[in-house]
Amino acid sequence: KHAVTHYKVLERFGYTTLVECKLETGRTHQIRVHLSSLSRHILGDDLYGFKSRNDKINRVMLHAYLLYLEHPKSKELLFLIDTLLIIIYPIKRILILSKTF
């Protein structure tokens, strides 16, 4: 099925890159699949990326600070915000493993 993800590099940290992703569609694993298709992998993602035996990361390092969606029954537009991440980062971001983007 058709899926669209927009991404922007926000900051580089050696072999990791902080990126912002905005989804136009909501497909299962969409961000993970799209970044993997670019040979960029989310840290800790052993399904679409890779994980070494020496890896100390035990979860996928993917987090959204803002979600908005239409409620399926009331049709009301809902905004769900992680207030801690708003203080730290002003926009939704994910950390991915990459040499260059």
C-alpha positions in Angstrom: 0.0 0.0 0.0 1.0 3.6 -0.6 2.7 5.3 2.3 4.5 8.7 2.6 7.1 9.8 5.2 8.9 13.1 5.2 12.1 13.4 7.1 14.6 16.0 7.9 18.1 15.7 9.5 18.2 17.8 12.7 21.6 17.0 14.1 24.5 14.6 13.6 26.4 12.8 16.4 29.2 10.8 14.9 27.6 7.6 13.6 24.1 8.6 14.8 21.8 11.2 13.3 18.8 12.8 14.9 15.9 13.2 12.4 12.4 14.5 12.4 9.8 12.4 10.6 6.3 13.5 9.6 3.9 10.8 8.3 1.1 11.6 5.8 -0.2 8.0 6.1 -0.3 5.7 9.1 1.0 2.3 7.9 2.3 -0.4 10.3 6.1 0.1 10.9 6.1 2.9 8.3 9.0 4.9 9.7 11.1 1.8 10.3 10.4 0.4 6.8 11.1 3.7 5.0 14.3 4.4 6.8 15.4 0.8 6.3 14.8 1.2 2.5 17.3 4.1 2.6 19.8 1.8 4.4 19.3 3.9 7.6 18.2 2.0 10.7 16.7 3.0 14.0 18.9 2.2 16.9 17.8 -1.1 18.5 15.6 -2.2 15.7 16.5 -5.8 15.1 13.5 -6.4 12.8 14.1 -3.8 10.1 17.7 -2.8 11.1 20.3 -4.7 12.9 21.4 -5.5 16.4 24.8 -6.8 17.4 25.3 -9.3 20.2 27.3 -6.6 22.0 24.5 -4.0 21.6 23.5 -2.5 24.9 20.3 -1.0 23.5 17.4 -3.3 24.4 14.6 -1.5 22.7 13.8 0.4 19.5 14.9 4.0 19.9 11.8 5.5 18.3 9.7 8.1 20.1 7.0 10.6 19.0 6.4 13.7 21.1 3.3 14.7 19.1 0.5 12.6 17.7 -2.7 13.9 16.2 -5.5 11.9 14.8 -9.2 11.9 14.2 -11.2 10.0 16.8 -12.9 7.1 15.0 -16.4 7.7 16.5 -16.7 11.4 17.4 -14.5 12.6 14.5 -12.9 15.1 16.9 -9.3 15.9 16.2 -7.1 14.8 19.1 -3.6 16.0 19.9 -1.5 13.9 22.2 1.7 15.6 23.4 4.6 14.2 25.5 5.3 17.3 27.6 8.8 16.1 28.8 10.1 15.9 25.2 8.7 19.3 24.4 10.9 20.8 27.0 14.0 18.9 25.7 13.2 19.0 21.9 10.7 21.4 20.4 9.7 19.0 17.6 9.1 15.2 17.2 12.4 13.4 16.5 13.8 10.0 16.3 17.4 8.8 16.6 18.7 6.6 13.9 22.0 4.9 13.2 23.6 6.3 10.1 27.1 7.2 8.8 25.7 10.0 6.6 22.3 11.1 5.6 
